[in-house]
Amino acid sequence: MAAMRALTLAFVLLTGCPEQALPPKEFDGNAALGYVRTQLDFGPRIPGTAGHRRMAAWLDSLLRTRADTLVVQRWVHRSAAGDSLPLVNFLARFNPAAATRLLFLAHWDTRPRADAPGSRDSTAPVPGANDGASGVAVLLGMADVLERAPPGIGVDLLFVDGEDYGDFTTDTDVLLGSRYYAANLPPGPAPRFAILLDMVGDKDLKIQQEGYSLTAAPDLVEKVWALAGRLGYGGIFVAEQGTSLTDDHVPLQQAGIRAIDLIDYPWEWHHTPDDTLDKVSAASLQVVGDVAMALVRTEKP
């Protein structure tokens, strides 16, 4: 026992403080998988379709029963082809009076066309089990936890629309919800940082350090990967640089928010008709939910 106290004292002298104890794991990966299944039951969540309307109504009702405050942003986007797209962002706020705030986000829409190179049907819509539903499921699982055990800091869960509608190669009609949010930030303190969850349900999950995240907030990347390692997920959160991706964290970065992207990319079924429920696992959702909730519980005001 004396030797252990001496080792602890040596650690404190070297680092300035003892390593913070990890919080208990509160997230339910199986419940999150159920949220993925429910989203797929709505069908494709393409702006302007019945599935999109049903999904929006479900999110609205679900979040109102969990969050302290729900901010709804509605607008109509005129696409490059001249279509009028009814879009809606949902911002579920927990402990809204807190000055210290963290933001977690995911997109809830799905891609109209499965037009990836090599897709077996480039005209079919993308089901979006992983690309869309997985990130939303983690946010909803977090909402369940935060309703049961309110956070000591402020937490905002942002569900953005219109991420996947258009053409990423020309930057046309994409990232619509995150761009709208960045241009119409809610009143109050800005988030200390933002974490984007995109394609985080893959059964064979591997999350590298996305390139624009490393450029914009390398210390935040290090923080998240170190915490994942302490939780036992170092084999999934791999400390190596990945691809730089045009994703919903970029508009937030451009608005001055320190934002990073947690994404498993490249992924075999990205933008194909085969982005289906069988590609997603409760275990992978559990990993990402555990890391996200540990960030909430260990962040100081």
One Martini backbone bead per residue (centre of mass of N, CA, C, O) as a GRO file, in nm:
protein
  301
    1MET     BB    1   0.058   0.062  -0.021
    2ALA     BB    2   0.299   0.254   0.000
    3ALA     BB    3   0.391   0.214  -0.293
    4MET     BB    4   0.133   0.323  -0.423
    5ARG     BB    5   0.150   0.609  -0.299
    6ALA     BB    6   0.421   0.676  -0.430
    7LEU     BB    7   0.330   0.651  -0.723
    8THR     BB    8   0.108   0.864  -0.709
    9LEU     BB    9   0.290   1.100  -0.622
   10ALA     BB   10   0.472   1.089  -0.871
   11PHE     BB   11   0.252   1.150  -1.075
   12VAL     BB   12   0.167   1.424  -0.966
   13LEU     BB   13   0.448   1.562  -0.993
   14LEU     BB   14   0.465   1.517  -1.308
   15THR     BB   15   0.148   1.625  -1.392
   16GLY     BB   16  -0.025   1.778  -1.138
   17CYS     BB   17  -0.230   1.524  -1.167
   18PRO     BB   18  -0.449   1.295  -1.145
   19GLU     BB   19  -0.610   1.072  -1.307
   20GLN     BB   20  -0.913   1.058  -1.420
   21ALA     BB   21  -1.181   0.903  -1.356
   22LEU     BB   22  -1.391   0.688  -1.485
   23PRO     BB   23  -1.692   0.656  -1.583
   24PRO     BB   24  -1.964   0.504  -1.605
   25LYS     BB   25  -2.143   0.303  -1.811
   26GLU     BB   26  -2.463   0.418  -1.980
   27PHE     BB   27  -2.487   0.305  -2.250
   28ASP     BB   28  -2.719   0.162  -2.512
   29GLY     BB   29  -2.667  -0.026  -2.788
   30ASN     BB   30  -2.939  -0.173  -2.830
   31ALA     BB   31  -3.117   0.077  -2.835
   32ALA     BB   32  -2.973   0.208  -3.075
   33LEU     BB   33  -3.043  -0.011  -3.279
   34GLY     BB   34  -3.347   0.046  -3.261
   35TYR     BB   35  -3.320   0.331  -3.387
   36VAL     BB   36  -3.227   0.235  -3.658
   37ARG     BB   37  -3.474   0.062  -3.731
   38THR     BB   38  -3.685   0.288  -3.722
   39GLN     BB   39  -3.569   0.460  -3.949
   40LEU     BB   40  -3.595   0.241  -4.173
   41ASP     BB   41  -3.911   0.222  -4.152
   42PHE     BB   42  -3.952   0.504  -4.306
   43GLY     BB   43  -3.741   0.504  -4.502
   44PRO     BB   44  -3.643   0.726  -4.694
   45ARG     BB   45  -3.485   1.057  -4.592
   46ILE     BB   46  -3.595   1.259  -4.817
   47PRO     BB   47  -3.643   1.553  -4.906
   48GLY     BB   48  -4.003   1.567  -4.960
   49THR     BB   49  -4.087   1.307  -4.819
   50ALA     BB   50  -4.258   1.089  -4.624
   51GLY     BB   51  -4.018   0.982  -4.458
   52HIS     BB   52  -3.917   1.259  -4.370
   53ARG     BB   53  -4.176   1.348  -4.219
   54ARG     BB   54  -4.188   1.113  -4.017
   55MET     BB   55  -3.910   1.158  -3.891
   56ALA     BB   56  -3.955   1.446  -3.789
   57ALA     BB   57  -4.192   1.382  -3.599
   58TRP     BB   58  -4.038   1.180  -3.423
   59LEU     BB   59  -3.811   1.361  -3.325
   60ASP     BB   60  -3.982   1.578  -3.198
   61SER     BB   61  -4.129   1.398  -2.986
   62LEU     BB   62  -3.882   1.266  -2.853
   63LEU     BB   63  -3.719   1.527  -2.766
   64ARG     BB   64  -3.944   1.662  -2.588
   65THR     BB   65  -3.921   1.418  -2.364
   66ARG     BB   66  -3.595   1.479  -2.295
   67ALA     BB   67  -3.543   1.765  -2.319
   68ASP     BB   68  -3.538   2.085  -2.197
   69THR     BB   69  -3.480   2.188  -2.500
   70LEU     BB   70  -3.628   2.276  -2.826
   71VAL     BB   71  -3.480   2.351  -3.135
   72VAL     BB   72  -3.632   2.473  -3.440
   73GLN     BB   73  -3.521   2.457  -3.784
   74ARG     BB   74  -3.681   2.619  -4.057
   75TRP     BB   75  -3.656   2.565  -4.418
   76VAL     BB   76  -3.601   2.664  -4.766
   77HIS     BB   77  -3.440   2.501  -5.032
   78ARG     BB   78  -3.279   2.593  -5.330
   79SER     BB   79  -3.187   2.416  -5.577
   80ALA     BB   80  -3.004   2.380  -5.863
   81ALA     BB   81  -3.277   2.248  -6.003
   82GLY     BB   82  -3.532   2.411  -5.845
   83ASP     BB   83  -3.592   2.289  -5.581
   84SER     BB   84  -3.803   2.263  -5.293
   85LEU     BB   85  -3.665   2.219  -4.964
   86PRO     BB   86  -3.777   2.085  -4.673
   87LEU     BB   87  -3.617   2.183  -4.370
   88VAL     BB   88  -3.475   2.034  -4.052
   89ASN     BB   89  -3.362   2.123  -3.735
   90PHE     BB   90  -3.241   1.972  -3.424
   91LEU     BB   91  -3.210   2.112  -3.081
   92ALA     BB   92  -3.101   1.948  -2.800
   93ARG     BB   93  -3.124   2.067  -2.462
   94PHE     BB   94  -2.898   2.050  -2.181
   95ASN     BB   95  -2.860   2.261  -1.957
   96PRO     BB   96  -2.913   2.570  -2.080
   97ALA     BB   97  -2.765   2.759  -1.849
   98ALA     BB   98  -2.497   2.668  -1.922
   99ALA     BB   99  -2.181   2.786  -2.020
  100THR     BB  100  -2.085   2.502  -2.061
  101ARG     BB  101  -2.054   2.352  -2.393
  102LEU     BB  102  -2.163   2.072  -2.586
  103LEU     BB  103  -2.139   1.931  -2.923
  104PHE     BB  104  -2.357   1.707  -3.098
  105LEU     BB  105  -2.365   1.546  -3.431
  106ALA     BB  106  -2.606   1.464  -3.700
  107HIS     BB  107  -2.746   1.316  -3.978
  108TRP     BB  108  -3.100   1.237  -4.096
  109ASP     BB  109  -3.062   1.204  -4.379
  110THR     BB  110  -3.083   1.080  -4.720
  111ARG     BB  111  -2.983   0.955  -5.015
  112PRO     BB  112  -3.130   0.957  -5.332
  113ARG     BB  113  -2.854   0.823  -5.451
  114ALA     BB  114  -2.668   0.520  -5.543
  115ASP     BB  115  -2.370   0.668  -5.684
  116ALA     BB  116  -2.151   0.488  -5.646
  117PRO     BB  117  -1.891   0.334  -5.740
  118GLY     BB  118  -2.027   0.016  -5.818
  119SER     BB  119  -2.312   0.032  -5.796
  120ARG     BB  120  -2.593  -0.173  -5.858
  121ASP     BB  121  -2.786   0.107  -5.814
  122SER     BB  122  -2.790   0.447  -5.906
  123THR     BB  123  -3.121   0.504  -5.853
  124ALA     BB  124  -3.125   0.431  -5.572
  125PRO     BB  125  -3.176   0.466  -5.259
  126VAL     BB  126  -3.046   0.521  -4.942
  127PRO     BB  127  -3.106   0.376  -4.642
  128GLY     BB  128  -2.905   0.463  -4.393
  129ALA     BB  129  -2.787   0.299  -4.146
  130ASN     BB  130  -2.501   0.438  -4.129
  131ASP     BB  131  -2.568   0.688  -4.324
  132GLY     BB  132  -2.721   0.843  -4.039
  133ALA     BB  133  -2.859   0.643  -3.823
  134SER     BB  134  -2.617   0.598  -3.633
  135GLY     BB  135  -2.573   0.886  -3.526
  136VAL     BB  136  -2.862   0.929  -3.427
  137ALA     BB  137  -2.866   0.691  -3.227
  138VAL     BB  138  -2.652   0.804  -3.039
  139LEU     BB  139  -2.798   1.063  -2.964
  140LEU     BB  140  -3.050   0.922  -2.847
  141GLY     BB  141  -2.895   0.764  -2.631
  142MET     BB  142  -2.795   1.019  -2.490
  143ALA     BB  143  -3.073   1.135  -2.421
  144ASP     BB  144  -3.152   0.911  -2.228
  145VAL     BB  145  -2.925   0.959  -2.023
  146LEU     BB  146  -2.971   1.273  -1.973
  147GLU     BB  147  -3.253   1.236  -1.854
  148ARG     BB  148  -3.171   1.055  -1.610
  149ALA     BB  149  -2.868   1.215  -1.606
  150PRO     BB  150  -2.788   1.509  -1.566
  151PRO     BB  151  -2.573   1.744  -1.654
  152GLY     BB  152  -2.319   1.971  -1.538
  153ILE     BB  153  -2.334   2.052  -1.826
  154GLY     BB  154  -2.372   2.151  -2.143
  155VAL     BB  155  -2.592   1.987  -2.390
  156ASP     BB  156  -2.587   1.939  -2.748
  157LEU     BB  157  -2.820   1.803  -2.991
  158LEU     BB  158  -2.763   1.773  -3.344
  159PHE     BB  159  -3.001   1.757  -3.617
  160VAL     BB  160  -2.922   1.736  -3.949
  161ASP     BB  161  -3.004   1.845  -4.266
  162GLY     BB  162  -2.905   1.796  -4.598
  163GLU     BB  163  -2.620   1.651  -4.638
  164ASP     BB  164  -2.697   1.417  -4.892
  165TYR     BB  165  -2.833   1.539  -5.159
  166GLY     BB  166  -2.592   1.605  -5.350
  167ASP     BB  167  -2.270   1.729  -5.467
  168PHE     BB  168  -1.947   1.682  -5.358
  169THR     BB  169  -1.764   1.753  -5.609
  170THR     BB  170  -1.921   2.061  -5.618
  171ASP     BB  171  -2.063   2.161  -5.358
  172THR     BB  172  -2.382   2.075  -5.403
  173ASP     BB  173  -2.635   2.039  -5.190
  174VAL     BB  174  -2.463   2.032  -4.915
  175LEU     BB  175  -2.462   2.075  -4.584
  176LEU     BB  176  -2.728   2.237  -4.511
  177GLY     BB  177  -2.771   2.222  -4.201
  178SER     BB  178  -2.488   2.317  -4.099
  179ARG     BB  179  -2.496   2.586  -4.251
  180TYR     BB  180  -2.744   2.699  -4.117
  181TYR     BB  181  -2.647   2.684  -3.827
  182ALA     BB  182  -2.386   2.859  -3.864
  183ALA     BB  183  -2.576   3.113  -3.960
  184ASN     BB  184  -2.788   3.027  -3.691
  185LEU     BB  185  -2.708   3.072  -3.404
  186PRO     BB  186  -2.778   3.033  -3.101
  187PRO     BB  187  -2.818   3.165  -2.821
  188GLY     BB  188  -2.530   3.202  -2.648
  189PRO     BB  189  -2.293   3.000  -2.584
  190ALA     BB  190  -2.046   2.853  -2.717
  191PRO     BB  191  -1.903   2.577  -2.788
  192ARG     BB  192  -1.618   2.426  -2.695
  193PHE     BB  193  -1.719   2.175  -2.872
  194ALA     BB  194  -1.739   1.944  -3.159
  195ILE     BB  195  -1.915   1.630  -3.249
  196LEU     BB  196  -1.909   1.419  -3.519
  197LEU     BB  197  -2.145   1.164  -3.633
  198ASP     BB  198  -2.031   0.929  -3.891
  199MET     BB  199  -2.040   0.623  -3.955
  200VAL     BB  200  -2.064   0.439  -3.644
  201GLY     BB  201  -2.195   0.117  -3.707
  202ASP     BB  202  -1.991  -0.063  -3.800
  203LYS     BB  203  -1.896  -0.382  -3.736
  204ASP     BB  204  -1.599  -0.284  -3.854
  205LEU     BB  205  -1.470  -0.068  -3.662
  206LYS     BB  206  -1.286   0.235  -3.788
  207ILE     BB  207  -1.127   0.526  -3.641
  208GLN     BB  208  -0.987   0.783  -3.773
  209GLN     BB  209  -0.804   1.083  -3.826
  210GLU     BB  210  -0.933   1.337  -3.955
  211GLY     BB  211  -0.791   1.588  -4.133
  212TYR     BB  212  -0.955   1.852  -4.050
  213SER     BB  213  -0.939   1.790  -3.749
  214LEU     BB  214  -0.629   1.810  -3.719
  215THR     BB  215  -0.613   2.106  -3.812
  216ALA     BB  216  -0.833   2.248  -3.617
  217ALA     BB  217  -0.819   2.007  -3.352
  218PRO     BB  218  -0.573   1.832  -3.224
  219ASP     BB  219  -0.639   1.828  -2.915
  220LEU     BB  220  -0.916   1.694  -2.945
  221VAL     BB  221  -0.829   1.439  -3.076
  222GLU     BB  222  -0.644   1.348  -2.848
  223LYS     BB  223  -0.857   1.338  -2.629
  224VAL     BB  224  -1.046   1.125  -2.757
  225TRP     BB  225  -0.834   0.897  -2.806
  226ALA     BB  226  -0.744   0.872  -2.512
  227LEU     BB  227  -1.019   0.800  -2.394
  228ALA     BB  228  -1.068   0.550  -2.565
  229GLY     BB  229  -0.823   0.397  -2.458
  230ARG     BB  230  -0.916   0.393  -2.155
  231LEU     BB  231  -1.185   0.225  -2.244
  232GLY     BB  232  -1.063   0.000  -2.465
  233TYR     BB  233  -1.063   0.148  -2.786
  234GLY     BB  234  -0.780   0.148  -2.949
  235GLY     BB  235  -0.867  -0.054  -3.193
  236ILE     BB  236  -1.078   0.169  -3.312
  237PHE     BB  237  -0.920   0.420  -3.221
  238VAL     BB  238  -0.701   0.519  -3.454
  239ALA     BB  239  -0.368   0.663  -3.450
  240GLU     BB  240  -0.441   0.780  -3.760
  241GLN     BB  241  -0.445   0.921  -4.057
  242GLY     BB  242  -0.696   1.026  -4.257
  243THR     BB  243  -0.927   1.150  -4.436
  244SER     BB  244  -1.035   1.436  -4.600
  245LEU     BB  245  -1.366   1.569  -4.524
  246THR     BB  246  -1.673   1.662  -4.646
  247ASP     BB  247  -1.846   1.781  -4.364
  248ASP     BB  248  -2.034   1.899  -4.091
  249HIS     BB  249  -1.772   2.029  -3.949
  250VAL     BB  250  -1.684   2.258  -4.145
  251PRO     BB  251  -1.894   2.487  -4.096
  252LEU     BB  252  -1.816   2.511  -3.797
  253GLN     BB  253  -1.526   2.592  -3.835
  254GLN     BB  254  -1.601   2.851  -4.004
  255ALA     BB  255  -1.760   2.961  -3.729
  256GLY     BB  256  -1.540   2.892  -3.480
  257ILE     BB  257  -1.564   2.584  -3.425
  258ARG     BB  258  -1.448   2.315  -3.253
  259ALA     BB  259  -1.429   2.048  -3.491
  260ILE     BB  260  -1.503   1.695  -3.526
  261ASP     BB  261  -1.466   1.368  -3.695
  262LEU     BB  262  -1.651   1.069  -3.656
  263ILE     BB  263  -1.527   0.823  -3.893
  264ASP     BB  264  -1.588   0.547  -4.117
  265TYR     BB  265  -1.324   0.583  -4.353
  266PRO     BB  266  -1.374   0.385  -4.565
  267TRP     BB  267  -1.683   0.230  -4.709
  268GLU     BB  268  -1.820  -0.016  -4.894
  269TRP     BB  269  -2.148   0.103  -4.869
  270HIS     BB  270  -2.119   0.379  -4.970
  271HIS     BB  271  -2.368   0.493  -5.159
  272THR     BB  272  -2.562   0.237  -5.137
  273PRO     BB  273  -2.816  -0.013  -5.118
  274ASP     BB  274  -2.628  -0.169  -4.874
  275ASP     BB  275  -2.716   0.035  -4.637
  276THR     BB  276  -2.788  -0.180  -4.389
  277LEU     BB  277  -2.866  -0.329  -4.092
  278ASP     BB  278  -2.650  -0.570  -4.119
  279LYS     BB  279  -2.395  -0.351  -4.095
  280VAL     BB  280  -2.491  -0.312  -3.799
  281SER     BB  281  -2.395  -0.257  -3.446
  282ALA     BB  282  -2.422  -0.244  -3.107
  283ALA     BB  283  -2.118  -0.243  -3.038
  284SER     BB  284  -2.042   0.012  -3.198
  285LEU     BB  285  -2.242   0.205  -3.063
  286GLN     BB  286  -2.127   0.165  -2.782
  287VAL     BB  287  -1.851   0.287  -2.820
  288VAL     BB  288  -1.939   0.574  -2.906
  289GLY     BB  289  -2.124   0.629  -2.663
  290ASP     BB  290  -1.907   0.602  -2.445
  291VAL     BB  291  -1.725   0.831  -2.541
  292ALA     BB  292  -1.932   1.060  -2.537
  293MET     BB  293  -2.012   1.033  -2.234
  294ALA     BB  294  -1.726   1.069  -2.120
  295LEU     BB  295  -1.697   1.358  -2.216
  296VAL     BB  296  -1.925   1.472  -2.047
  297ARG     BB  297  -1.829   1.364  -1.755
  298THR     BB  298  -1.515   1.496  -1.777
  299GLU     BB  299  -1.601   1.776  -1.819
  300LYS     BB  300  -1.527   2.095  -1.728
  301PRO     BB  301  -1.658   2.413  -1.647
   0.00000   0.00000   0.00000
